[in-house]
Amino acid sequence: QVQLVESGGGLVQAGGSLRLSCAASRSIFSTNTMGWYRQAPGKQREQVARIDSGGSTYYKDSVKGRFTISRDNAGNTLYLQMNSLKPEDTAVYYCKYTVTFLNFYWGQGTQVTVSS
């Protein structure tokens, strides 16, 4: 079992920045894909960014150029740097570790609220 704990969410003004962190109970971030997802009220959960075992990154079109996903393997931590935040970025953000299609882990989520 792997435990994931997100932190770094909060309330920010539009145009501001936040850095989310996802701490794992053991070193896992170099073994397979890690991702950040978000879910706004009344909407489907969506993937906003992911990083694979080789370090390649992928982003949802609406966050390209604003968000950066990275990992600190030695510290067992995944990050999401969010810049130029917009009200539509408001959501609960979740960290996910995917081992296989049927073997994955979620964090508990952290709230991000962007005011206009």
C-alpha positions, 0 to 999 in steps of 0.5 A: 500500500502507498499513501499519498498526501497533497498539500499547498492548496488555498485561496489566491487572487486571479493571476497568482500562483500556488505550488501543490505537493504530493508526498508519498510514503515511499519512493515511487515516482521513478517507477511509473506515471504520476498525475494531477487531477482536478474536480470542480463542483458539478463537473467530471474529474479531469487530468491536468498533468502527468509525468511518466517514469522517463520524465516526459510530461503532458498537460491539458491544453487549458493549462499549458504554459501555466502549470508545470509538473515535476518530481523530487524522487529523493524526497518522494514528492510530486509537485504542480507549480501553478502560475497565472491562475484563473477562476476556472482553475478552482477545484479540488486537486488530486494526486494519482500514482498509476502502477497498472491500469487496475492498480493505482492510488489517490491522495485525499485532495487539496482545495484550490480557490481562485478569486476574481 
